[in-house]
Amino acid sequence: LDCVPKTKFSNVCSFNIIFCKLYASAKMYAIFEANDSVDDALYEAKYFVDNYEKSWLNGYFPDEERLVKDGTLETYGNYIIYVVNKDTDKVLDLIKK
């Protein structure tokens, strides 16, 4: 099955991003599937992470800023997973199952 890029990211063939419905909550997770090179897709996922962090580092929600700063970005096989949550390890375990 060939991956067809669905974004301007050329090394990511698909992604899912789940945000909390609450306006003042930074909790979220994102799963990016690499086209070929996980390293190249990781570079593009870091671009997303950098922009997400910038959107929360404004001083209005200090607790959420801490969550975002403590967010985790890791690879799992052909996937890159980014989690912002107080229970990051639990969320990562659930995603990997």
LUMKOLTOR-969399 format. One line per 8 residues: their letters; for each residue x, y, z of N, C-alpha, C, O. Coordinates in steps of 0.001 Angstrom, whole numbers. Example, Ala and Ser with C-alpha at 12.3 -4.5 7.8 and 13.67 -1.06 7.14 Angstrom:
! residues 2
as = 13190/-5690/7800/12300/-4500/7800/13200/-3300/7800/14236/-3319/8465; 12850/-2250/7080/13670/-1060/7140/12900/30/7870/13409/1138/8039
***
This chain:
! residues 97
ldcvpktk = 854/-1185/0/0/0/0/889/1233/0/1683/1428/920; 762/2056/-1013/1562/3277/-1094/914/4376/-269/-305/4549/-263; 1766/5107/423/1279/6256/1196/1216/7480/296/2151/7757/-455; 145/8187/373/-22/9421/-387/-56/10566/615/-942/10610/1469; 901/11500/523/916/12606/1484/-398/13376/1482/-905/13752/425; -946/13608/2674/-2202/14340/2814/-1962/15741/3369/-2911/16479/3633; -713/16100/3542/-354/17407/4063/783/17957/3221/1226/17323/2263; 1243/19130/3583/2415/19659/2903/3676/18936/3343/4748/19154/2779
fsnvcsfn = 3556/18077/4344/4688/17281/4794/4903/16148/3797/4023/15306/3620; 6033/16120/3162/6273/15113/2134/6713/13765/2689/6669/12767/1971; 7138/13710/3952/7630/12462/4527/6639/11812/5482/6947/10790/6095; 5464/12391/5611/4407/11846/6456/3261/11458/5545/2736/12295/4811; 2864/10173/5589/1796/9762/4672/422/9892/5318/-574/10039/4610; 348/9842/6634/-940/10060/7295/-691/10501/8728/395/10304/9273; -1702/11094/9325/-1582/11514/10712/-2962/11602/11342/-3969/11791/10660; -2980/11462/12646/-4190/11672/13446/-3804/12591/14587/-2795/12377/15258
iifcklya = -4604/13603/14800/-4362/14532/15891/-5653/14640/16691/-6706/14981/16152; -5557/14349/17969/-6718/14382/18856/-6484/15448/19921/-5535/15361/20700; -7349/16448/19948/-7261/17536/20914/-8357/17401/21961/-9403/16804/21706; -8110/17954/23130/-9139/18056/24158/-10165/19084/23695/-9803/20081/23070; -11432/18853/23992/-12488/19780/23568/-12496/21082/24366/-13063/22079/23918; -11881/21079/25527/-11876/22277/26365/-10935/23326/25779/-9808/23012/25393; -11392/24544/25717/-10619/25634/25140/-9287/25842/25852/-8266/26076/25204; -9291/25758/27176/-8101/26068/27967/-7311/24820/28343/-6638/24808/29373
sakmyaif = -7380/23778/27533/-6629/22557/27813/-5691/22244/26644/-6107/22205/25486; -4432/22026/26972/-3429/21707/25950/-3315/20209/25705/-2548/19782/24842; -4065/19408/26450/-3943/17953/26323/-4274/17515/24899/-5275/17926/24313; -3399/16671/24367/-3596/16181/23009/-2618/15063/22733/-1673/14840/23489; -2858/14357/21632/-1841/13463/21109/-1929/13477/19587/-2979/13733/18997; -789/13193/18983/-703/13159/17524/112/11942/17126/1126/11624/17747; -345/11269/16086/357/10099/15562/625/10352/14085/-301/10550/13299; 1884/10343/13723/2306/10560/12337/2868/9251/11791/3673/8600/12456
eandsvdd = 2456/8864/10600/3005/7674/9952/4026/8114/8910/3732/8939/8045; 5217/7557/9002/6289/7926/8071/6061/7302/6706/5601/6165/6600; 6387/8055/5662/6348/7548/4294/7407/6471/4121/7085/5296/3948; 8646/6866/4166/9781/5950/4010/10746/6111/5177/10984/5174/5939; 11290/7299/5302/12303/7580/6307/11663/8118/7589/11060/9191/7599; 11807/7355/8656/11266/7810/9942/12004/9070/10393/11395/9960/10986; 13301/9154/10121/14072/10337/10518/13555/11599/9828/13445/12653/10454; 13240/11488/8544/12709/12649/7816/11317/13023/8328/10998/14203/8472
alyeakyf = 10501/12018/8599/9163/12286/9137/9260/12875/10541/8454/13728/10913; 10238/12425/11319/10445/12963/12668/10780/14449/12596/10303/15238/13412; 11587/14820/11637/11919/16230/11433/10635/17047/11189/10471/18135/11743; 9742/16517/10366/8490/17216/10072/7553/17215/11278/6845/18196/11503; 7537/16141/12051/6722/16105/13266/7232/17137/14266/6439/17765/14968; 8546/17316/14336/9118/18323/15246/8663/19733/14844/8482/20595/15704; 8484/19961/13563/7964/21244/13091/6563/21475/13670/6257/22571/14141; 5721/20448/13633/4381/20538/14224/4481/20811/15718/3790/21686/16240
vdnyeksw = 5342/20063/16408/5505/20207/17860/5963/21629/18206/5426/22248/19124; 6937/22134/17484/7425/23499/17738/6301/24524/17621/6187/25420/18457; 5483/24396/16599/4372/25334/16414/3302/25162/17482/2711/26142/17935; 3049/23922/17885/2067/23686/18951/2555/24310/20252/1780/24946/20966; 3837/24131/20562/4397/24719/21771/4283/26243/21738/3887/26858/22728; 4621/26839/20626/4550/28299/20499/3126/28805/20741/2942/29887/21297; 2132/28038/20332/749/28484/20502/312/28498/21966/-653/29181/22311; 1009/27752/22836/638/27691/24254/1545/28496/25161/1177/28754/26307
lngyfpde = 2699/28897/24701/3647/29613/25560/3372/31113/25527/4174/31903/25028; 2214/31479/26074/1796/32874/26028/1568/33478/27407/1265/34667/27506; 1703/32695/28476/1554/33207/29830/151/33181/30394/-35/33482/31573; -857/32827/29585/-2237/32843/30061/-2621/31587/30843/-3454/31648/31746; -2021/30459/30501/-2364/29188/31139/-1087/28485/31604/-596/27578/30932; -550/28904/32759/744/28360/33199/749/26840/33394/1750/26188/33095; -336/26275/33883/-377/24812/34059/-306/24097/32721/357/23068/32589; -990/24649/31733/-974/24045/30402/397/24229/29741/858/23357/29005
erlvkdgt = 1040/25362/30007/2387/25575/29475/3340/24506/29982/4165/23995/29224; 3230/24163/31268/4077/23112/31829/3801/21769/31148/4726/21016/30845; 2517/21477/30912/2178/20234/30209/2822/20189/28826/3397/19175/28428; 2719/21291/28107/3266/21350/26751/4791/21215/26780/5368/20490/25970; 5431/21907/27704/6888/21820/27813/7337/20399/28150/8421/19974/27751; 6504/19673/28882/6827/18293/29268/6304/17266/28266/6386/16063/28514; 5775/17722/27154/5250/16811/26142/6326/15844/25654/7518/16146/25708; 5894/14685/25181/6811/13631/24750/6644/13360/23263/5530/13204/22762
letygnyi = 7761/13308/22578/7799/12959/21165/8709/11749/21026/9881/11804/21398; 8174/10653/20492/8994/9455/20326/8563/8668/19104/7457/8831/18589; 9460/7816/18659/9151/6958/17523/8735/5581/18021/9180/5111/19068; 7876/4959/17244/7410/3599/17531/7218/2911/16192/6194/3077/15529; 8225/2132/15807/8174/1509/14488/8210/2571/13404/9146/3368/13339; 7195/2583/12552/7099/3533/11449/6268/4769/11826/5857/5543/10961; 6033/4935/13120/5181/6020/13604/5946/6950/14529/6891/6548/15207; 5516/8198/14539/6011/9189/15486/4815/9603/16327/3761/9950/15794
iyvvnkdt = 4979/9564/17635/3879/9855/18550/4263/11059/19410/5350/11109/19985; 3353/12018/19485/3539/13198/20335/2380/13241/21319/1216/13204/20919; 2701/13320/22617/1676/13320/23656/1895/14492/24601/3008/14730/25070; 815/15220/24873/798/16257/25893/-308/15869/26862/-1493/15975/26546; 94/15418/28046/-866/14951/29039/-127/14757/30351/1071/14475/30349; -824/14903/31473/-157/14684/32762/175/13210/32968/1054/12881/33764; -511/12326/32266/-268/10884/32333/311/10381/31010/-211/9442/30410; 1382/11011/30571/1968/10711/29272/2279/9232/29095/1966/8658/28053
dkvldlik = 2893/8606/30098/3273/7198/29971/2062/6302/29762/2111/5366/28965; 977/6583/30474/-244/5788/30317/-827/5955/28917/-1263/4985/28298; -830/7192/28425/-1364/7462/27091/-512/6757/26035/-1049/6155/25105; 804/6828/26175/1691/6156/25225/1452/4654/25230/1406/4031/24170; 1300/4068/26412/1037/2622/26500/-267/2253/25799/-336/1236/25108; -1303/3076/25974/-2592/2799/25320/-2491/2903/23809/-3079/2101/23084; -1748/3886/23337/-1585/4074/21889/-832/2897/21288/-1159/2448/20190; 160/2400/21988/1009/1331/21460/333/-37/21490/826/-977/20868
k = -771/-163/22193/-1457/-1456/22252/-2229/-1738/20994/-2864/-2786/20881
***
